[in-house]
Amino acid sequence: MRLLAWQYHKKGMPVPKAAEIRAQAEAVVDQAHAIAKKRGKNVLSIMKQAATDFVNRPKP
């Protein structure tokens, strides 16, 4: 929820009410679990790999 609120703030958009952000966060988590299940992994391992890829990306 905090990440979504931060993204709204960063983009200069009004932050929705807590109930709406909660619903959006639940949808994101559900999507993450579906992707993880499809890939045969868990969400934490996918996030760790994404963080590693981000850190090791080529510098411009």
N, C-alpha and C positions, 0 to 999 in steps of 0.2 A: 504494500500500500504506500509506504514511504517513497519507494522508487518511482511509482507512478505519479505521486504528488510532485516529486522533484522534477520529473520530466515535464509536467504541465508548467511548473514554475519556470523552468529553464527556457521553455518555448514562449514564455510570456502569455500563456493562456490562463484563464481563470481555473482554479482547482475545483473540481466537482465536490459535491457533498460526500461525506465519509461513506455513506451507504453505496453510492455509485462507484466510488473508487474500490470499495470492498468487492463489489460484483465484478469489476474489471480485473482485479487481482485474482479472484477465484477463477475467472475465465482463462487468464494467462497460465495459472498453475495447472489447470485441467489440460490446456494445450501442451504444456511442457511434459506432463505425464504421458499424454498420448504419443508425443514424438519419441519420448524415451522408450515407451513400450514397443513402438514400431521399430526402433533401432536396436532393441534388445539390451538396453542399458537402463540405468536409473538417472534421475534428474541431476543428482550431485555429480556423478561421473561426467556427464555432458557439460555441466558448468565448469568443472575443473579443466576439462579439455579446452573449452572455449577461452578460459582465462590464460591457459598456457599458450594457446595460439595467438592471443592478443599480445602477450608479453614478448613472444618470439617473432612477431610480424616484422617484415622488412621496414626499415626506417626510410621515409621519403627523402 
